[in-house]
Amino acid sequence: MVNKVVLVSGANQGLGFALVEALCRNLGPEASVYLTARNAARGEEAVRQLRERGLSPIFHLLDVTGDASVAALAETIRARHGGVDIVISNAAARISRDLSQAEQVGLFVNTNNHGAYRMIRAFGPMLRDNARFIVVASGFGSLRNLSADLHGKFDIARRSLDDIEQVMDDYVHFIETDQAKAQHWPERINIPSKVGQVASIKIMARLMKEEASRRGILINAVCPGLIDTDASRPWFDDMSSAQSPAQAAEDVVWLATLGPRIEAPYGELVQHRKVLPWL
Ligand SMILES: NC(=O)c1ccc[n+]([C@@H]2O[C@H](COP(=O)([O-])OP(=O)(O)OC[C@H]3O[C@@H](n4cnc5c(N)ncnc54)[C@H](OP(=O)(O)O)[C@@H]3O)[C@@H](O)[C@H]2O)c1
């Protein structure tokens, strides 16, 4: 793969940073690998660290909670390259142990769900032939993790991307007004959010199926498995079984760099190179 145009969101630390490093190494100096971050100083510092390792990612500001920020990056990529080969929507808000779920659900969903939706909307139409579009989700994103009476809300065969956005906004409202439990929603906000991310990628895959098949495009969600990052560490007493970000990046990069004429996985949630069931 030469001269590829690659974009990773939330890439100044954690898995995103390791993805940029691995993609720079895998694709070589001809590739344009965009390390994006919501904070310029943190993003530029991350680029500086990778330059010290002989790599040359390109920094661009990207706050996935803002339509204008996503549109600005899309315009830059369009003007410089005309399209994009690999998009990894990785940016995520953390869950704090010190705040209630109600206090953080709004920002969490706006970043992790509406942020992924903004990436789908902006970069889906810019995918080149044989492009790979990936949302970093988690194993929590299987629909089986939700009560059966909620499954219709995530009907991937019929729902639109906008429907899922509305379902997630409704969920925010239920958490904020203490109605979630009565409606059989989990009170841990990570599970519905990840289900929403995977539903959106499956719907994107459904809507683009004919074109993607014709043009060799693959669209998937990925679970990287447990990774030792600042996001996960506060939740576990023992991180000895966790992967380093570099280890976790390997299987995500495998998915992102699958060669042309490969038709699967498509529209799936993939963990360690295997498809996880939706139901
Ligand atoms: N860690 C795990 O065990 C694990 C397991 C399963 C799935 N995952 C998934 O893997 C992905 C990466 O996780 P991680 O552990 O690497 O998380 P992390 O260390 O918290 O990194 C998240 C990145 O997203 C960025 N970000 C936050 N809000 C943003 C916004 N509005 N716009 C753009 N970027 C934003 C953060 O930037 P700042 O530095 O500015 O905050 C940071 O660079 C997430 O999708 C997560 O759900 C992680």
The ligand as an SDF file (V2000), in Angstrom:
LIG
                    3D

 48 52  0  0  0  0  0  0  0  0999 V2000
   -8.7950    0.9560   26.9590 N   0  0  0  0  0  0  0  0  0  0  0  0
   -9.5200   -0.1630   26.8320 C   0  0  0  0  0  0  0  0  0  0  0  0
   -9.3650   -1.1530   27.5710 O   0  0  0  0  0  0  0  0  0  0  0  0
  -10.5670   -0.2420   25.7420 C   0  0  0  0  0  0  0  0  0  0  0  0
  -11.3200   -1.4150   25.6300 C   0  0  0  0  0  0  0  0  0  0  0  0
  -12.2920   -1.5050   24.6320 C   0  0  0  0  0  0  0  0  0  0  0  0
  -12.4950   -0.4270   23.7810 C   0  0  0  0  0  0  0  0  0  0  0  0
  -11.7530    0.6980   23.9040 N   0  0  0  0  0  0  0  0  0  0  0  0
  -11.9890    1.7970   22.9730 C   0  0  0  0  0  0  0  0  0  0  0  0
  -10.7640    2.1710   22.3530 O   0  0  0  0  0  0  0  0  0  0  0  0
  -10.7920    3.5730   22.0370 C   0  0  0  0  0  0  0  0  0  0  0  0
   -9.5650    4.2480   22.6110 C   0  0  0  0  0  0  0  0  0  0  0  0
   -9.5430    4.0360   24.0010 O   0  0  0  0  0  0  0  0  0  0  0  0
   -8.3000    4.4970   24.8910 P   0  0  0  0  0  0  0  0  0  0  0  0
   -8.2540    3.5720   26.0540 O   0  0  0  0  0  0  0  0  0  0  0  0
   -7.1110    4.6920   24.0520 O   0  0  0  0  0  0  0  0  0  0  0  0
   -8.8600    5.9180   25.4090 O   0  0  0  0  0  0  0  0  0  0  0  0
   -8.0640    7.2500   25.8860 P   0  0  0  0  0  0  0  0  0  0  0  0
   -6.6950    6.9040   26.3490 O   0  0  0  0  0  0  0  0  0  0  0  0
   -8.9790    7.9580   26.7990 O   0  0  0  0  0  0  0  0  0  0  0  0
   -7.9280    8.0590   24.5090 O   0  0  0  0  0  0  0  0  0  0  0  0
   -9.0650    8.6310   23.9440 C   0  0  0  0  0  0  0  0  0  0  0  0
   -8.6380    9.6680   22.9490 C   0  0  0  0  0  0  0  0  0  0  0  0
   -9.8340   10.3170   22.4460 O   0  0  0  0  0  0  0  0  0  0  0  0
   -9.6210   11.7100   22.5350 C   0  0  0  0  0  0  0  0  0  0  0  0
  -10.8520   12.4800   22.6170 N   0  0  0  0  0  0  0  0  0  0  0  0
  -11.6900   12.6310   23.6620 C   0  0  0  0  0  0  0  0  0  0  0  0
  -12.6900   13.4770   23.3250 N   0  0  0  0  0  0  0  0  0  0  0  0
  -12.4700   13.8630   22.0390 C   0  0  0  0  0  0  0  0  0  0  0  0
  -13.1180   14.7420   21.1450 C   0  0  0  0  0  0  0  0  0  0  0  0
  -14.2290   15.4050   21.4960 N   0  0  0  0  0  0  0  0  0  0  0  0
  -12.6140   14.8980   19.8930 N   0  0  0  0  0  0  0  0  0  0  0  0
  -11.4930   14.2470   19.5250 C   0  0  0  0  0  0  0  0  0  0  0  0
  -10.7990   13.4240   20.3390 N   0  0  0  0  0  0  0  0  0  0  0  0
  -11.2940   13.2430   21.5830 C   0  0  0  0  0  0  0  0  0  0  0  0
   -8.7280   11.9130   23.7490 C   0  0  0  0  0  0  0  0  0  0  0  0
   -8.1220   13.1940   23.6810 O   0  0  0  0  0  0  0  0  0  0  0  0
   -7.6030   13.9850   25.0080 P   0  0  0  0  0  0  0  0  0  0  0  0
   -6.2430   13.4460   25.3070 O   0  0  0  0  0  0  0  0  0  0  0  0
   -7.6120   15.3930   24.5720 O   0  0  0  0  0  0  0  0  0  0  0  0
   -8.5820   13.6850   26.1140 O   0  0  0  0  0  0  0  0  0  0  0  0
   -7.7550   10.7630   23.5440 C   0  0  0  0  0  0  0  0  0  0  0  0
   -6.7690   11.1110   22.6090 O   0  0  0  0  0  0  0  0  0  0  0  0
  -12.1050    4.0980   22.5930 C   0  0  0  0  0  0  0  0  0  0  0  0
  -13.0650    4.1290   21.5800 O   0  0  0  0  0  0  0  0  0  0  0  0
  -12.4720    3.0650   23.6460 C   0  0  0  0  0  0  0  0  0  0  0  0
  -13.8500    3.0170   23.8970 O   0  0  0  0  0  0  0  0  0  0  0  0
  -10.7870    0.8170   24.8600 C   0  0  0  0  0  0  0  0  0  0  0  0
  1  2  1  0
  2  3  2  0
  2  4  1  0
  4  5  1  0
  4 48  2  0
  5  6  2  0
  6  7  1  0
  7  8  2  0
  8  9  1  0
  8 48  1  0
  9 10  1  0
  9 46  1  0
 10 11  1  0
 11 12  1  0
 11 44  1  0
 12 13  1  0
 13 14  1  0
 14 15  2  0
 14 16  1  0
 14 17  1  0
 17 18  1  0
 18 19  2  0
 18 20  1  0
 18 21  1  0
 21 22  1  0
 22 23  1  0
 23 24  1  0
 23 42  1  0
 24 25  1  0
 25 26  1  0
 25 36  1  0
 26 27  1  0
 26 35  1  0
 27 28  2  0
 28 29  1  0
 29 30  1  0
 29 35  2  0
 30 31  1  0
 30 32  2  0
 32 33  1  0
 33 34  2  0
 34 35  1  0
 36 37  1  0
 36 42  1  0
 37 38  1  0
 38 39  2  0
 38 40  1  0
 38 41  1  0
 42 43  1  0
 44 45  1  0
 44 46  1  0
 46 47  1  0
M  CHG  2   8   1  16  -1
M  END
$$$$
